Amino acid sequence: MLQEMATKAGFTIERQTLVGFPLITMVWRYWTAPYNSRFWTTLDRAVCAALQWNLRYHSTSKWRKLRPTSAAMVPRRAG
């Protein structure tokens, strides 16, 4: 949805990466911010890339909740 909105607003998406694997954020919520560490960001990115086939807007089972929850993108204004 965000990609479509950006395109309609006159942007081109140069790069998009799926991020935010729920188990990583749940485990590290109490100790430290996992995304301040190169190891955890690399692990998160790899797991999200491996599970991109499981993308759903609304999860109907616990298995489907194991998916990337966010996207980081670099838009560029066309023109």
Long-range contacts (C-beta under 8 A, 24 or more apart in sequence): 2-71, 2-73, 3-71, 3-73, 6-73, 6-75, 10-77, 10-78, 10-79, 11-75, 11-76, 11-77, 11-78, 12-75, 12-76, 12-78, 13-73, 13-74, 13-75, 14-74, 14-75, 14-76, 15-73, 15-74, 16-71, 16-72, 16-73, 16-74, 17-45, 17-48, 17-71, 17-72, 17-73, 18-45, 18-48, 18-49, 18-52, 18-55, 18-68, 18-70, 18-71, 19-44, 19-45, 19-48, 19-68, 19-69, 19-70, 19-71, 19-72, 20-44, 20-48, 20-68, 20-69, 20-70, 21-47, 21-48, 21-51, 21-66, 21-67, 21-68, 21-69, 22-65, 22-66, 22-67, 22-69, 23-66
